[in-house]
Amino acid sequence: MIVDRETRPFVRAPRLPALTALALAATLTAAAVALAPGPTTPPPTAASPAAPSPSSPAPSPTQDSADVPRVVNGRVQPTPLPIPRRASGRYRTAPGTAKARGGTGSLIRYTVEVEDGLPYGPAEFAAAVHTILNDPRGWARFERVPSGPARLQVSLTSPAETRRRCRPLDVGLRLSCFQNGRAVINADRWATGAPSYRADVATYREYLINHEVGHGLGHGHAACPGPGRRAPVMVQQTKSLFGCRPGPWPHPDRDL
């Protein structure tokens, strides 16, 4: 019998045991499941803000800070108003009269004026001045009149007009003065006060009126009596306290 050298003899594959075959089939099935494509998961998106609960109260609007009174040293402060450097140069007199406080002592008649073009009306300024002048800690008893005989005038004036009316005193655009029968009140000081009084414009206004009217009553400047002591009202407190404490009143120890 001739055997072809190029023909390979048939070789039978060995048989696997039954349990081994089942294990191999389970392994192949698990691998196929793991490789099969599953449902696509969408990429995460930015969280949307939660809608407010219908039962939640709406937030209340924040109150405008301009409506909140400013309190310094326990006192409500006036609202600062912009003051023009120059106004009309013409005064308007506050109408009507205002009686002096009760009691005894000197009675002084005076008038009040406001330069046209300032953000204060004559009646408004006159009421504030009258309250200051008739405080028991003040100089005397004051009666405001619209005209006729009066010992002095209290005139709210723009900075440029103040400088002109105070000559030959050199007050610049910052100071006030008493000149020619008139307490010339610099409107910028009335509106914003002075660094010596810091943010207490209400108390500075008392000093300002009492100081300039004091000149009209014949009182000259005074010096600070010592560090930490109350300044006499005739100290030039707009410039500096010179080591003293603020002193807006001529007679601070009088009973109110």
Phi, psi and omega in degrees: 000128182264131179252127178290124181294334184277349181266123181276143178289145179291130180244125181280134178290143180291145179278142177268149174298154185298316182294321179296322180293319179295320180295319180295321179295320179296321180296314181296322179295317179297320180295321180294320178296319181295327182273348182291139179292134179258185178295138182287129177268122181294148178295152180295143178246162180295139182292135176279144179297140182292136178291140181295145178294138180302336182273353182283135179290146178290142180296139180283143180294146179287132181290137180299130181299335180293339180272352182269121180299139178268125184244126177228131181055035178078009183239136175289130185266148177292154177285124180291138179240147179291133182249125176289147178296323181227139176240214189280335186084001180244139183260149167245133182273139177294130182282165174078183181236162175219123185288153177286158175296161180289176179109191180247175179112180185299142175246124184240128176265143183209165174238162179234138180227154173226132178292133176301139179101356175267155184278024177235137176274155180302318182294320179297311181295319181298321180296319180294317180296318182296322178297317180294311186294333182261012172293140179303338179277001184276192186287316189196201174255131186239134175244124179270134179233153180277339182195183179086190182300127178213142182286328182204166176240146173244116192235117176280125196221144177295157181304316182294319179289327175299313179302319181292315185284341180274350181302144010277004175293141180260095181257357183060217178254008190249325189262174175241180180197173166240123185209132175056046176078009186231128169278103183272107185263116179295118184297333178292322176291321179298323184282320191241353180078206182217152181304330181296332178260003180055234185266006183272076182291324182301315180288323178298322178301321178297315176300313186302312180294313182296324181293309184290322175294327176302320174299319179296336178268005174099010182267134177266183181289152179237170180249158174293127183285349179161154181304132177083353179272161180289134180286133169301150185296338181270005167292143180284075189286343175295324179285314183188159172269351176054035179094349180274173169270158178303141179221092185274353189242144175294322183230074189294341185267000176292147179289140176280000000 
